Amino acid sequence: MKEFPCQLYLISPLEVGGDFPVQLGAALSAGPVAAFQFRVKDVDQHEAAALAEPLQAICAAHDVAFIVNDSVALAKRLKADGVHLGQGDGDVSEARELLGRDAQIGVTCHNSRHLAMEAAEAGADYVAFGAFYPTQTKAVEHIADLDTLQKWSLVTEVPCVAIGGITADNAKPLIDGGADFIAVSNAVWTHPQGPAVAVKAFNALLA
């Protein structure tokens, strides 16, 4: 048995301006969320920081970890709770040196327990496997197997995140398979009844 139940990890849409802070506030008010990942593309660091700051304040008000995708420099600038690194986004030990021992550092490991073990040995706080399902959030180059998730959860205490096309309808096998977190984006932000309803639906599964 895992020490803690599976938890919800939200990933931002690429567009986080406009009324998105209101959507985020509604989502975080609807039920427990462990972390929120700030993920934007093709903007400079100054613009990214301006977009991030109100969202970071909302996360802090709800005691939700604020994680920056890809950029250790932006995470350091914002004094974020952590950073999530893709395979080409930098070294875990260098990120640790820049961000400090309390930072949460996650690493994308696709469908590879070997990459995950390397990340864990380098000091990553969690590893992410995926994509488990088709997703519109990004181009899928790697498909993950439930077996990878199950075996990882049996052999190590380093937490793992399941990611990729996860909805309230398909999340249960991943939860039962040993995921410590399920990472969700589109299923929350594009939910026809709004993000609060989506968060409640996921938490009903996780309870």
C-alpha positions in Angstrom: 0.0 0.0 0.0 1.2 3.5 -0.8 1.7 5.8 2.1 -0.3 8.6 0.5 -3.2 8.4 -2.0 -2.9 9.5 -5.6 -3.2 13.3 -6.0 -4.1 15.8 -8.7 -1.4 17.7 -10.5 -2.7 20.4 -12.9 -0.9 21.7 -15.9 -1.7 25.0 -17.4 -2.9 25.6 -20.9 -0.5 27.5 -23.2 -2.7 30.6 -23.0 -2.8 31.8 -19.4 -3.8 35.5 -19.9 -7.4 36.9 -20.0 -9.7 35.3 -17.5 -7.4 32.3 -16.8 -6.6 33.5 -13.3 -10.3 33.3 -12.5 -10.4 29.7 -13.9 -7.4 28.7 -11.9 -8.9 30.1 -8.7 -12.2 28.2 -9.4 -10.3 25.0 -10.0 -8.2 25.3 -6.8 -11.2 26.2 -4.7 -13.1 23.1 -5.9 -11.0 20.5 -4.1 -7.5 19.3 -3.3 -4.8 19.9 -5.8 -1.2 19.0 -5.0 0.6 21.1 -7.7 0.1 23.4 -10.6 2.6 23.5 -13.5 3.1 26.8 -15.3 3.7 25.8 -19.0 3.9 28.5 -21.7 5.9 28.5 -24.9 7.4 31.0 -27.2 7.5 34.0 -24.8 10.5 35.6 -23.3 11.3 35.3 -19.6 10.1 38.8 -18.8 6.6 38.1 -20.3 6.5 34.7 -18.8 7.2 36.1 -15.3 4.5 38.7 -15.7 2.0 36.0 -16.7 3.2 33.7 -13.9 3.1 36.0 -10.9 -0.7 36.3 -10.4 -1.0 32.6 -10.9 1.7 31.9 -8.4 -0.1 34.1 -5.9 -3.4 32.1 -6.4 -1.5 28.9 -5.9 0.1 30.2 -2.7 -3.3 31.2 -1.4 -4.5 27.7 -1.9 -1.3 26.0 -0.6 -0.7 24.5 -4.0 2.9 23.9 -5.2 3.8 26.2 -8.2 6.0 24.3 -10.6 7.7 25.9 -13.7 7.9 23.9 -16.8 11.3 23.6 -18.6 13.0 26.8 -17.3 15.3 26.6 -14.3 16.1 30.3 -14.8 12.4 31.3 -14.6 11.9 29.1 -11.6 14.7 30.8 -9.8 13.5 34.3 -10.8 10.0 33.5 -9.5 11.3 31.7 -6.4 8.9 28.9 -7.5 8.4 25.7 -5.6 10.1 23.7 -8.3 10.8 23.0 -11.9 9.8 20.2 -14.3 12.5 19.2 -16.7 12.1 17.5 -20.1 14.9 15.3 -21.3 16.5 18.2 -23.1 15.9 20.9 -20.5 18.9 20.6 -18.2 20.6 18.6 -15.5 18.9 17.7 -12.2 22.0 18.3 -10.2 22.5 21.7 -11.8 18.9 22.6 -11.1 19.3 21.5 -7.5 22.4 23.7 -7.1 20.5 26.8 -8.5 17.2 26.2 -6.8 18.2 24.8 -3.5 17.5 21.7 -1.6 13.8 22.4 -0.9 12.9 22.8 -4.6 10.7 20.1 -6.1 12.4 18.8 -9.3 10.6 16.6 -11.7 11.8 14.9 -14.8 10.0 13.6 -17.9 10.9 10.0 -18.5 8.5 8.9 -21.3 8.1 5.2 -21.0 11.6 4.4 -19.6 12.3 3.1 -16.2 16.0 3.5 -17.0 15.6 7.2 -17.5 13.5 7.4 -14.4 16.2 5.6 -12.4 18.9 7.9 -13.7 16.7 10.9 -12.7 16.1 9.5 -9.3 19.8 8.8 -8.7 20.6 12.4 -9.7 18.2 13.6 -7.0 14.9 14.2 -8.8 11.9 14.4 -6.4 9.5 12.8 -8.9 9.5 11.3 -12.3 6.8 11.5 -15.0 5.7 8.8 -17.4 3.6 9.3 -20.4 1.8 9.9 -22.6 -0.7 7.2 -21.6 -3.5 8.3 -23.9 -3.8 10.5 -27.0 -3.6 14.1 -26.1 -4.2 17.5 -27.8 -1.9 19.3 -25.4 1.3 18.4 -27.3 2.6 16.2 -30.0 2.9 12.7 -28.7 6.3 11.1 -29.5 6.3 8.5 -26.7 3.5 6.2 -25.6 3.7 4.8 -22.0 2.6 1.4 -20.8 0.7 0.7 -17.6 3.3 -1.9 -16.9 6.0 0.7 -16.7 4.0 2.6 -14.0 3.2 -0.6 -12.1 6.7 -1.8 -12.0 8.1 1.6 -11.0 5.7 1.9 -8.1 6.7 -1.6 -6.8 10.5 -1.1 -6.9 11.1 2.5 -5.7 9.7 5.1 -3.3 10.4 8.0 -5.7 6.9 9.3 -6.6 5.7 9.1 -10.2 3.4 11.2 -12.2 1.1 9.8 -15.0 0.6 12.2 -17.8 -1.0 12.4 -21.3 -4.7 12.6 -22.3 -6.0 11.7 -18.8 -9.7 12.3 -18.2 -12.0 11.4 -15.4 -13.2 8.5 -17.6 -9.8 6.9 -18.2 -7.8 7.8 -15.0 -8.8 4.9 -12.8 -6.3 2.3 -14.3 -3.5 4.7 -13.7 -4.6 5.4 -10.1 -4.9 1.7 -9.4 -1.6 1.1 -11.2 0.4 3.0 -8.7 0.6 6.6 -9.9 1.3 9.0 -7.1 0.0 11.9 -9.1 -2.2 12.2 -12.3 -1.3 15.2 -14.4 -4.2 16.8 -16.1 -4.6 19.8 -18.5 -7.3 19.8 -21.2 -9.7 17.7 -19.2 -9.9 20.5 -16.6 -9.6 23.7 -18.6 -11.9 22.7 -21.5 -14.5 20.9 -19.4 -17.9 22.0 -20.7 -19.1 22.7 -17.2 -16.0 24.5 -16.1 -12.8 23.6 -14.3 -14.4 23.4 -10.9 -16.7 20.6 -12.0 -13.7 18.8 -13.5 -11.6 19.0 -10.4 -14.5 17.7 -8.3 -14.9 14.8 -10.7 -11.2 13.9 -10.5 -11.2 14.2 -6.7 -14.2 11.9 -6.5 -12.0 9.2 -8.2 -9.0 9.9 -6.0 -10.9 9.9 -2.7 
